[in-house]
Amino acid sequence: MKKKFGFGILLIFGLAFTSGCAQHSMDRLKTDDTVDLSTRWNDTDSQATAKEMIQDVLGRPWIENYMKKSGKNPTVIVGTGVNKSHDHIPTETFTKDLERELTNSGRVMFVAAKGERDEVREERAEQQINSSNETAKAFKKEIGADYMLKGVINSFEDDENTTLNKKTYKYYQVTLEMIDLESNSKVWLGDKKIKKLMTRGKYGITY
């Protein structure tokens, strides 16, 4: 009887322990909150980098020089964004952040990038067959871009292990360039550097 009683106590304790371990929590955050769970590139890095670099490109003389020459705002297309960092970075999200900041400035007009144009052209071709003559959009009316915005993301990382903690250091450098599509000249070069240090200690994590 005592053995059965003791086994029952252990069973109840085990179930309670297992139930406690299975518990989890989830917090709903504001989209502009900064969340750093590691040294990896995240949405905060993407948005902050895009905003800072666009402020720089808009403050340079290439826009004013173009407007004086042509009498209109420049048209820009986003080229390839290359990720050479250690992280998996969704470059499309980053380029969209750049495109949004530039477009909202009101000083630059964007045209669809290469991958986007194919779908639009397919729709235009469909309209020639299925839409009325009054509403079908004509071919060869696309606006040619004046400049192409290209970029690359590089990173360097290092770590140190001790008996008390582990330190991880990550350095990112984002380099962007604006290229004149007619002359191939680079009218603007900019970069943004980000440094992160994370320490995993015995009693928690500090950044």
ZAMARPA-714683 format. One record per residue (C-alpha): residue number from 0; x, y, z. Coordinates in steps of 0.25 Angstrom, whole numbers. Layout:
N
LOLO nuvex    c1    c2    c3
LOLO   NUM     X     Y     Z
...
***
This chain:
207
LOLO nuvex    c1    c2    c3
LOLO     0     0     0     0
LOLO     1    11     9     3
LOLO     2    18     6   -10
LOLO     3     6     9   -18
LOLO     4     4    22   -10
LOLO     5    18    27   -12
LOLO     6    17    23   -27
LOLO     7     4    32   -28
LOLO     8    11    44   -22
LOLO     9    23    42   -32
LOLO    10    13    41   -43
LOLO    11     6    54   -39
LOLO    12    19    61   -37
LOLO    13    24    57   -51
LOLO    14    11    61   -58
LOLO    15    11    75   -51
LOLO    16    26    77   -55
LOLO    17    23    73   -69
LOLO    18    11    82   -70
LOLO    19    19    93   -65
LOLO    20    30    91   -75
LOLO    21    20    91   -86
LOLO    22    15   105   -83
LOLO    23    19   116   -92
LOLO    24    16   131   -94
LOLO    25    14   140  -105
LOLO    26    14   156  -105
LOLO    27     8   164  -116
LOLO    28    17   176  -119
LOLO    29    16   189  -127
LOLO    30    22   188  -141
LOLO    31    32   199  -138
LOLO    32    37   192  -125
LOLO    33    52   187  -125
LOLO    34    54   173  -123
LOLO    35    68   167  -122
LOLO    36    68   152  -119
LOLO    37    82   150  -125
LOLO    38    92   158  -133
LOLO    39    86   154  -146
LOLO    40    80   164  -156
LOLO    41    66   168  -153
LOLO    42    54   177  -157
LOLO    43    59   188  -149
LOLO    44    73   188  -156
LOLO    45    66   188  -169
LOLO    46    57   200  -166
LOLO    47    67   208  -159
LOLO    48    78   206  -170
LOLO    49    68   209  -181
LOLO    50    63   222  -174
LOLO    51    77   227  -171
LOLO    52    83   224  -185
LOLO    53    71   230  -192
LOLO    54    73   243  -184
LOLO    55    87   243  -189
LOLO    56    84   240  -204
LOLO    57    73   251  -204
LOLO    58    83   261  -198
LOLO    59    93   260  -209
LOLO    60    95   269  -221
LOLO    61    92   258  -232
LOLO    62    77   261  -231
LOLO    63    78   276  -232
LOLO    64    88   274  -244
LOLO    65    78   265  -251
LOLO    66    66   274  -249
LOLO    67    74   286  -254
LOLO    68    78   279  -266
LOLO    69    64   272  -269
LOLO    70    54   280  -262
LOLO    71    48   268  -255
LOLO    72    50   258  -244
LOLO    73    59   246  -247
LOLO    74    53   233  -249
LOLO    75    60   221  -242
LOLO    76    59   206  -243
LOLO    77    64   196  -232
LOLO    78    75   187  -237
LOLO    79    80   174  -230
LOLO    80    82   174  -216
LOLO    81    94   165  -212
LOLO    82    95   158  -198
LOLO    83   109   154  -195
LOLO    84   107   154  -180
LOLO    85   107   142  -171
LOLO    86    92   143  -169
LOLO    87    80   139  -178
LOLO    88    75   153  -181
LOLO    89    62   155  -189
LOLO    90    68   166  -199
LOLO    91    54   168  -205
LOLO    92    49   173  -192
LOLO    93    61   183  -190
LOLO    94    60   188  -204
LOLO    95    45   191  -202
LOLO    96    49   199  -190
LOLO    97    58   207  -199
LOLO    98    48   208  -209
LOLO    99    37   213  -199
LOLO   100    46   224  -193
LOLO   101    50   229  -207
LOLO   102    36   229  -212
LOLO   103    30   236  -200
LOLO   104    40   247  -201
LOLO   105    33   252  -213
LOLO   106    46   255  -220
LOLO   107    48   242  -228
LOLO   108    39   234  -236
LOLO   109    41   219  -237
LOLO   110    38   209  -248
LOLO   111    36   194  -247
LOLO   112    48   185  -245
LOLO   113    51   174  -255
LOLO   114    44   163  -248
LOLO   115    31   172  -246
LOLO   116    31   177  -261
LOLO   117    29   163  -266
LOLO   118    16   161  -259
LOLO   119    11   175  -263
LOLO   120    15   173  -278
LOLO   121     7   159  -278
LOLO   122    -5   167  -273
LOLO   123    -3   177  -284
LOLO   124    -2   167  -294
LOLO   125   -15   160  -289
LOLO   126   -22   174  -290
LOLO   127   -19   174  -305
LOLO   128   -28   162  -307
LOLO   129   -39   163  -296
LOLO   130   -40   178  -293
LOLO   131   -48   188  -300
LOLO   132   -40   198  -310
LOLO   133   -43   209  -300
LOLO   134   -37   203  -288
LOLO   135   -26   194  -293
LOLO   136   -12   199  -290
LOLO   137    -3   201  -301
LOLO   138    11   195  -303
LOLO   139    24   204  -303
LOLO   140    18   214  -293
LOLO   141    27   210  -281
LOLO   142    36   220  -275
LOLO   143    51   218  -276
LOLO   144    59   219  -263
LOLO   145    69   230  -262
LOLO   146    77   223  -250
LOLO   147    78   209  -244
LOLO   148    80   207  -229
LOLO   149    89   195  -225
LOLO   150    94   190  -212
LOLO   151   102   179  -205
LOLO   152   102   175  -190
LOLO   153   114   169  -184
LOLO   154   117   165  -170
LOLO   155   128   160  -161
LOLO   156   126   152  -148
LOLO   157   135   147  -136
LOLO   158   132   141  -123
LOLO   159   139   138  -110
LOLO   160   136   127  -100
LOLO   161   140   127   -85
LOLO   162   136   119   -73
LOLO   163   126   130   -69
LOLO   164   120   134   -82
LOLO   165   120   135   -98
LOLO   166   122   147  -105
LOLO   167   117   149  -120
LOLO   168   121   161  -128
LOLO   169   115   164  -142
LOLO   170   118   175  -151
LOLO   171   110   179  -163
LOLO   172   113   188  -175
LOLO   173   102   192  -185
LOLO   174   108   199  -197
LOLO   175    98   206  -207
LOLO   176   101   213  -220
LOLO   177    93   221  -230
LOLO   178    97   218  -245
LOLO   179    94   227  -257
LOLO   180    88   217  -267
LOLO   181    92   225  -279
LOLO   182   107   228  -275
LOLO   183   109   217  -265
LOLO   184   115   228  -255
LOLO   185   112   226  -241
LOLO   186   106   239  -236
LOLO   187   105   235  -221
LOLO   188   111   225  -212
LOLO   189   107   222  -197
LOLO   190   109   212  -186
LOLO   191   103   209  -173
LOLO   192   111   201  -162
LOLO   193   104   193  -151
LOLO   194   111   187  -139
LOLO   195   105   177  -129
LOLO   196   111   170  -117
LOLO   197   103   160  -109
LOLO   198   108   153   -96
LOLO   199   102   140   -92
LOLO   200   104   139   -77
LOLO   201   101   129   -67
LOLO   202    90   137   -61
LOLO   203    84   143   -74
LOLO   204    87   150   -87
LOLO   205    92   165   -88
LOLO   206    94   173  -101
***
